[in-house]
Amino acid sequence: MIWYPYEQMKTMKEPYHIIDAEGVYLYTEERKMIDSVSSWWSVIHGYKHPVLTAAIKEQADRFSHVMLGGLTHEPVQKLSKKLEGFLPGDLDYCFFSDSGSVGVEVALKMALQYFVNKGELQRTKVLALTHAYHGDTFKTMEVGDDEDYHFILEAYGEKQDVIHIPTEIPALEEAFEKYHESLNCFIVEPLLQGAGGMRMYDVSFLQRARELCDQYGVLLIFDEVATGFGRTGNRFVADLVLPDILVLGKALTGGYIGHAVTVANHKVFDGFYSDDPDKALMHGPTFMGNALACSVALKSVELFEQEDYMSKIHRIEETNRREMEGFEDSRIEEIRIMGGCVCIEVKDAAVLKGYQQFAYERGVFARPFLKYLYAMVPYIITEEELVTVLNTMKEWFAKK
Ligand SMILES: *Cc1c(COP(=O)(O)O)cnc(C)c1O
């Protein structure tokens, strides 16, 4: 049987059985619903996009996969070339992997080994944010900060090598002051912390982080697995503040197939570039650079550029703001909006109980978690469809 994610299998409700998907719609036997979650924020072009589907089919007719150990191929070459030009600054060195969690693991390993290669063995610590989410593998859980996902603290006790700070400049300055000699990196979900509760913060925090990282020689890692490709209203937050290492996942393939990329700048790459085999990056996921994933990712990036997705995202943000303007309810703590993300935080998680079924009956698929009711829609959504999603959220509060 299937063991479902984040579910108590004994009490979980029957999942909706999807038989087809097209555009923003998911289809069950009985109805169609707008996917307001974009399948965990990845399906930015909607389902069954003809260009993306064609790309993957054409590649499948050639070959689906060959390993990157000792082999290479055109889809991975074209994608890395494309990303090199598409990403800001000298973020040019692409290390592929099969999921966002692994992409973050690779980034953390890179940062640690970068200093080991330089002989700075004391730099074992990672600075991270409270409410951070970086994935579900062990090191990413350690760097993350979400007790609702993680029982690890109970089993293992205090984290030894990770320091968490809130998104406040004084806390940032203090942490650098105190720990800079033992830090190898500062990792953040820039501007928008997703799974930790759609928390939004100001770019000035990242600008200060960049300055401090430069001052103390610490690497800055942006986990843009969720924020990349427009979600914050910027193509990448890296367009505003340049990190040393950038991780992309989720929307990288337009949600067609799992893939991620850890992109290093020249300085980081150079820290491994040597005649000494011990200085090589010792990592190699079996399916890294998968040809189907790279083919569809290339087309996804091209569509993003050619069809001016940034203006689509700005329109989504405007609609979100307009529709939420003045909306209030005593059960709501705060409404947050940034780019293609809108989140209603309620005071008590119980307020959202039953919302999923309520939305389903109105033709919207939603998956609120804890105290957060949010929408991160596919960017191809029409104005009318988006208003349906937002009205459904508002009607939930009107109903009681
Ligand atoms: C989803 C997510 C990850 C993990 O990606 P997976 O593909 O699920 O392993 C890492 N970081 C952030 C910010 C995410 O939102």
The ligand as a Tripos MOL2 file, in Angstrom:
@<TRIPOS>MOLECULE
LIG
   15    15     1     0     0
SMALL
NO_CHARGES

@<TRIPOS>ATOM
      1 C1         10.3830   21.9670   -0.9590 C.3       1 LIG1
      2 C2         11.5930   22.5950   -0.4550 C.ar      1 LIG1
      3 C3         12.7960   21.8660   -0.3100 C.ar      1 LIG1
      4 C4         12.8820   20.3870   -0.5420 C.3       1 LIG1
      5 O1         12.6380   20.0220   -1.8660 O.3       1 LIG1
      6 P1         12.2390   18.5000   -2.1960 P.3       1 LIG1
      7 O2         12.2410   18.4480   -3.6910 O.co2     1 LIG1
      8 O3         10.8870   18.2750   -1.5950 O.co2     1 LIG1
      9 O4         13.2690   17.6260   -1.5750 O.co2     1 LIG1
     10 C5         13.9210   22.5510    0.0970 C.ar      1 LIG1
     11 N1         13.8860   23.8630    0.3600 N.ar      1 LIG1
     12 C6         12.7600   24.5990    0.2390 C.ar      1 LIG1
     13 C7         12.7950   26.0620    0.5120 C.3       1 LIG1
     14 C8         11.5710   23.9820   -0.1510 C.ar      1 LIG1
     15 O5         10.4370   24.6980   -0.2470 O.3       1 LIG1
@<TRIPOS>BOND
     1     1     2 1
     2     2     3 ar
     3     2    14 ar
     4     3     4 1
     5     3    10 ar
     6     4     5 1
     7     5     6 1
     8     6     7 2
     9     6     8 1
    10     6     9 1
    11    10    11 ar
    12    11    12 ar
    13    12    13 1
    14    12    14 ar
    15    14    15 1
@<TRIPOS>SUBSTRUCTURE
     1 LIG1         1 GROUP 0 **** ****
